[in-house]
Amino acid sequence: MPEVIVFDLYGVIARTQTDEAKQQIVELAGVQGEGFWEAYWACRPAYDAGQESGQYWAAVADRLGARFADVPALIDADLASWCHVDPQMVAVVHELADRGRTLGLLSNIIEELVPIWETRHGEWLRRFTALTYSCRIGVAKPDRRAYEICAERMGVAPGDVLFFDDNEVNVVAARDAGMSAELFTSPEQVRTLTA
């Protein structure tokens, strides 16, 4: 029975961007198609590791050879697209904490989102022993150091951690860092593996 459980945020506890939210971002950017999302994600690791939002959007524009007319609106729409939770997974967090499990969060997240999450979702985030945000440690998954820092903050060795992430690359990297790691599929999977 694992005592120390670490979750990724997006795609596990938090919902990923909806199609509607993505469409709003594309419309604000004025750049259609897969090229926009390729640039959006290609530039994201530095943003997740603490880059300032204006620099991030400038990098996306440079990569596209574009100029965005309203960067503040793009920032706002992007932030709004990343702020929703899966209530079933929030229930799992409470269940595990109530059973005495030690919980941690390891998330690739930009700085501007942290206070939004902690204000809106502080009630269940307080159930975590450690909140390890990429933007505050200067490295993002799948960098091995992100997993090591997370374990250090929880006061355990990586080998003591069961980690859930929805991205196979991050799961493999967690295993390489010494954690037990599972590709997240559902709240029921978490309940089964932590029983």
Secondary structure as UniProt FT lines:
FT   STRAND          4..7
FT   TURN            11..13
FT   HELIX           19..29
FT   HELIX           34..42
FT   HELIX           44..48
FT   TURN            49..50
FT   HELIX           53..64
FT   HELIX           71..80
FT   TURN            81..82
FT   HELIX           87..98
FT   TURN            99..100
FT   STRAND          102..107
FT   TURN            111..112
FT   HELIX           113..120
FT   HELIX           122..125
FT   TURN            126..127
FT   STRAND          130..133
FT   HELIX           134..137
FT   TURN            141..142
FT   HELIX           144..154
FT   HELIX           158..160
FT   STRAND          161..165
FT   HELIX           168..176
FT   TURN            177..178
FT   STRAND          180..183
FT   HELIX           187..193
//
